[in-house]
Amino acid sequence: MKLMNLPSKEEFLASLKKEIQDETLVLPTFPDVALKAREAANNENITAEQLATIINTDAALSARLLKVANSPLFRARNKIDNIQVALTRLGHRVVRNLIMSITVEQMFQAESKIMAERFKKAWQHSIQVAAFSRVLAMSLPDLDPEQAMLAGLIHDIGVLPILLKAEKHDQLMAQPEALDNLIDELHTRVGSLIVEHWDFPKSLTDVVLEHENLYRDPRPEADYSDVVLVANLQTPSREQHKNNHLDWSKIPAFKKLGLDHEVDVITIEGVPEKIEEVEEIFITA
């Protein structure tokens, strides 16, 4: 929908693409320590001591990671009091994904009061999707719950640069419905550009690009895109979304996850508590 004095979706996306290519767009960025930790954790030969040294260069990140490691989410028998112990107990892969998840929160901080409420709403929705995604992945042996949680947190990352760029268009800011339509149409494509720029694995890039593609069915086994797609539909923050009026029985992801499309995941015994454990580590931080 093109309104008077507003850029079309094509113009807006073309402008964003050019700014990304020219490296003039202010992209959400990960702290250097998070990127270094990710790269180091992917090295099979790195020791827990070496990886801990990298993580400990950021005191705030270290403190947050220890808090998460000691949360009910991981049910540690004994208190974990340093990063090296956390790495030994949880494993490099789990800690790597936790670091990336923890640092995502920093990207949802708005600089202006105008955007603060929208950023807050986007972050709260991402937390819900992350929580649902982790719980769904726990029943799938081929998927990593922490990777699923990270996928849920970043699935709407494309919303952020759209909001920031929209601030420069007074007419767009004055018409919230037009901005919502723009976000709805473009956030998956913009988001995929961002995660590609971050050099994220294809499994996460696919999540960002395809979590609104309800009828995707590239393979018989469930993947992270299927998990986030279902989680995105099931979260309370999406109750008024247009996709709720579609026929969910035709969505392949439900069957792949072994779920009845008519059953709310939140009503399954034990699920609300597991979801709350995930939400708590982000909401109360």
C-alpha positions, 0 to 999 in steps of 0.5 A: 500500500502506497500512501501520499508522501510515503516511500513505497515498500520497494523504494524503502527496501532498495534504500536499506539494501544500498545502505547495507552494501555501502556500510552506511546503515547503522546495523545492530552489532554484536560486541566484539567479545561475543563475536570472538567467543563465538569464533573461539568456541567453534574451534575444537582445539580451544580449551575451557581456560582459553575461552574463559579468558576471552569471555572474562574480558567483559565483566558485565557479560561474564556476570550475566552468563554466570547468572543464567548458568545458575538459573533454574533453566539449567538446574545446576546441582552446585553453584557455578562461580566462574566462567571456566566451570560454566564452560566445563559443566555446560559445554562450549556450544551451549555457552556460545549460544548463551553468549549470543542470546544474552548480547541480543538484548543490547540491540533492542535499546532505542535511542529516542523516546519515540521508538522506545515503546516499539523497541520494547514491544519487539523485544518482549515478543522476541523473548516470548518466541525464544522461550517457546522455541527452546521448549519446542526444540527440547522434544526434537533430538536433532535440534539444540534448544539453545540454538532454537532460543537464539533463533527465536530472539533474532527472528524479528531482527529486521524490524530494528533498522526499519524502525530506525530508518522510519524515524527520518520520515515524518509522514511515516512516523505520523501514520503507525498503520502504514509503518506496521504494514511496511514492517510486516512486508519487509522485516524478513528480507531486511533481517536476512541481510543483517544475519548474512552480514553477521556471517551467521549459519544458514540455519539461522539465516533461514529462520529470519527469512522464512518464519512468516512463510507458513507453508514452507516444506523443504524437507520432512524433518523439522528444522529451526525455521519450523520451530520458530514459525510455530512458536511465533504463531503460538505466542500471546503477543501475536493474538491479533495477527492476521495469520491467526485467521488462516487454516493452521491445519495446512501448515506443515511445521505443526506435523513435523513437530508432532503437534496438533494445530488446535492445541495451544503449546502453553496448555501442555503440562509443564510447558508454562514453567519451562517458558517462564524459566527462559523469559525470566533470564531476559526479562529480569536481567 
